[in-house]
Amino acid sequence: MSESSAPAWYVVHTRPKCEHVAASLMAGLPEVETYCPRIRFQRVTRRGKVWFVEALFPSYFFARFDPQAMLRAVKHSQSVIRVLAFGDHLARVDDAVIAQLKSEMEEQDVRVVQPGVEVGDVVELTEGPMRGLKGIVNARLTGADRVRVLLEFLGRESAIEVPASQLLTEHQPRLVVAKKPR
């Protein structure tokens, strides 16, 4: 592969669920900088609400290195499958793209993502006697971040008021990172 001798950002493909491990091990190599943005979010499981930490780009992270000097060491790092390439050219990522990504991650390696609850969202109750029921957010109420949810329960539609913290939305956590505040 013919590449320039200047350090640049490249995309590294890893084994599943090994992105942050591979990135941290690779960061120990001389003249290699890594960036593996991750998100922390909640999901409902049989045990209730559980926090998860996952890579923003599953099975991928970014590494900045000089390919002529370090490509072999990078390719043979633990959990690395390959360095992305198109034909004979490595998939180079502009510095501005990495800077924009770091900005959207609020300069954190692990960003907590809590999708907001909006009117019309389908939500699931995570606490209380109606845990597990799904409904639609009817209104956002003032005070203590409360919302009104319409539930179909026992053959009729009922409105209940609950704290937004007791709800999980069906928003995809990765989409929240790029969403601009209103």
C-alpha positions as CSV (number, residue, x, y, z in Angstrom):
1,M,0.0,0.0,0.0
2,S,1.4,3.3,-1.0
3,E,0.8,5.9,1.6
4,S,2.4,9.3,2.5
5,S,4.9,9.5,5.4
6,A,2.9,12.0,7.4
7,P,0.9,10.9,10.5
8,A,-2.9,10.9,9.8
9,W,-6.1,9.4,11.2
10,Y,-7.2,6.0,9.9
11,V,-10.1,3.7,10.7
12,V,-9.2,0.5,12.5
13,H,-11.6,-2.5,12.3
14,T,-11.6,-4.7,15.4
15,R,-13.3,-7.9,16.7
16,P,-16.8,-7.2,18.0
17,K,-16.9,-5.6,21.5
18,C,-13.1,-5.1,21.6
19,E,-12.8,-1.6,20.3
20,H,-11.8,0.1,23.5
21,V,-9.4,-2.7,24.5
22,A,-7.7,-2.6,21.1
23,A,-7.5,1.2,21.2
24,S,-6.0,1.3,24.7
25,L,-3.4,-1.3,23.9
26,M,-2.6,0.4,20.6
27,A,-2.2,3.7,22.4
28,G,0.9,2.2,24.1
29,L,2.7,2.0,20.7
30,P,5.2,4.8,20.1
31,E,3.9,7.5,17.8
32,V,0.3,6.2,17.7
33,E,-2.7,8.1,19.0
34,T,-6.1,6.5,19.3
35,Y,-9.7,7.7,19.6
36,C,-12.5,5.4,20.5
37,P,-15.7,7.3,21.3
38,R,-18.2,5.4,23.5
39,I,-21.7,6.1,24.8
40,R,-23.3,5.1,28.1
41,F,-27.1,4.6,28.1
42,Q,-29.9,2.7,29.8
43,R,-32.1,-0.1,28.5
44,V,-34.8,-2.2,30.0
45,T,-33.9,-5.8,30.7
46,R,-35.6,-8.5,32.8
47,R,-33.7,-7.1,35.8
48,G,-35.0,-3.6,35.2
49,K,-33.1,-0.6,33.9
50,V,-29.4,-1.4,33.2
51,W,-26.6,0.9,32.1
52,F,-24.7,-0.2,29.0
53,V,-21.4,1.2,27.5
54,E,-20.8,0.6,23.8
55,A,-18.6,2.0,21.1
56,L,-20.2,4.8,19.1
57,F,-19.1,2.9,16.0
58,P,-19.3,-0.8,16.9
59,S,-16.1,-2.7,15.9
60,Y,-14.3,0.5,14.8
61,F,-12.1,3.2,16.2
62,F,-9.6,5.8,14.9
63,A,-5.8,5.7,15.1
64,R,-3.4,8.5,14.1
65,F,0.0,7.2,12.9
66,D,2.5,7.2,10.1
67,P,1.7,4.2,8.0
68,Q,5.2,3.8,6.6
69,A,6.6,3.5,10.1
70,M,3.7,1.9,12.1
71,L,1.3,0.2,9.8
72,R,2.7,-3.3,10.5
73,A,2.5,-2.8,14.3
74,V,-1.0,-1.4,14.1
75,K,-2.3,-4.2,11.8
76,H,-0.9,-6.8,14.2
77,S,-2.1,-5.3,17.4
78,Q,-4.4,-7.4,19.7
79,S,-8.0,-7.6,18.5
80,V,-7.4,-5.7,15.3
81,I,-8.8,-7.3,12.1
82,R,-7.5,-4.7,9.7
83,V,-7.0,-1.1,8.9
84,L,-9.7,0.0,6.5
85,A,-8.6,0.5,3.0
86,F,-10.1,1.2,-0.4
87,G,-8.1,-0.7,-3.0
88,D,-4.5,0.1,-2.2
89,H,-5.2,3.2,-0.2
90,L,-5.9,3.3,3.6
91,A,-9.2,5.0,4.6
92,R,-7.8,8.3,5.8
93,V,-10.0,10.6,8.0
94,D,-9.5,14.4,8.0
95,D,-8.4,16.0,11.3
96,A,-11.5,18.2,11.0
97,V,-13.8,15.2,11.1
98,I,-12.1,13.9,14.3
99,A,-12.3,17.4,15.8
100,Q,-16.0,17.6,15.0
101,L,-16.6,14.2,16.4
102,K,-14.8,15.1,19.7
103,S,-16.9,18.3,19.8
104,E,-20.2,16.3,19.4
105,M,-18.9,13.9,22.1
106,E,-18.4,17.0,24.3
107,E,-14.7,16.2,24.6
108,Q,-15.4,13.0,26.6
109,D,-14.3,9.5,25.7
110,V,-17.5,8.1,27.2
111,R,-20.6,10.3,26.8
112,V,-23.7,9.6,28.8
113,V,-26.7,9.6,26.5
114,Q,-30.2,10.2,27.8
115,P,-32.7,10.6,25.0
116,G,-35.2,13.2,26.0
117,V,-38.9,12.4,26.2
118,E,-41.0,14.3,23.7
119,V,-44.7,14.5,23.1
120,G,-45.7,11.6,20.8
121,D,-42.9,9.3,21.9
122,V,-43.6,5.7,22.6
123,V,-42.3,5.0,26.0
124,E,-42.0,2.1,28.5
125,L,-42.5,2.4,32.2
126,T,-39.5,1.1,34.1
127,E,-40.7,1.4,37.7
128,G,-43.8,1.0,39.8
129,P,-46.8,-1.3,39.5
130,M,-47.2,-0.6,35.8
131,R,-43.6,-1.5,35.0
132,G,-43.3,-2.9,31.5
133,L,-46.4,-1.2,30.0
134,K,-45.9,0.9,26.9
135,G,-47.7,4.1,26.2
136,I,-47.5,7.4,24.4
137,V,-46.4,10.7,25.9
138,N,-49.3,13.1,25.8
139,A,-47.8,16.2,27.5
140,R,-44.7,17.5,29.2
141,L,-45.6,18.9,32.6
142,T,-43.8,21.6,34.6
143,G,-41.9,20.7,37.7
144,A,-39.6,17.8,38.4
145,D,-39.4,16.8,34.7
146,R,-42.8,15.0,34.8
147,V,-44.8,13.9,31.8
148,R,-48.3,12.6,31.1
149,V,-48.5,9.2,29.5
150,L,-51.5,7.6,27.8
151,L,-51.7,3.9,28.6
152,E,-54.1,1.3,27.5
153,F,-54.9,-0.7,30.6
154,L,-57.7,-3.1,31.4
155,G,-59.4,-2.3,28.1
156,R,-59.5,1.4,28.4
157,E,-57.1,4.3,27.9
158,S,-55.8,6.0,31.0
159,A,-53.6,9.0,31.5
160,I,-50.9,8.9,34.3
161,E,-48.3,11.4,35.4
162,V,-44.8,10.1,36.0
163,P,-41.2,11.4,36.3
164,A,-39.5,11.2,32.9
165,S,-36.6,9.4,34.7
166,Q,-39.0,6.4,35.0
167,L,-39.4,6.0,31.3
168,L,-37.4,4.6,28.5
169,T,-37.9,5.8,24.9
170,E,-37.4,3.8,21.8
171,H,-34.8,6.4,20.5
172,Q,-31.6,4.9,19.3
173,P,-28.8,6.0,21.7
174,R,-26.3,6.6,18.8
175,L,-28.7,9.0,17.1
176,V,-28.8,11.2,20.2
177,V,-25.1,12.1,20.0
178,A,-25.4,13.9,16.7
179,K,-28.8,15.5,17.5
180,K,-28.4,19.3,18.0
181,P,-30.1,20.9,21.0
182,R,-33.2,23.0,20.2
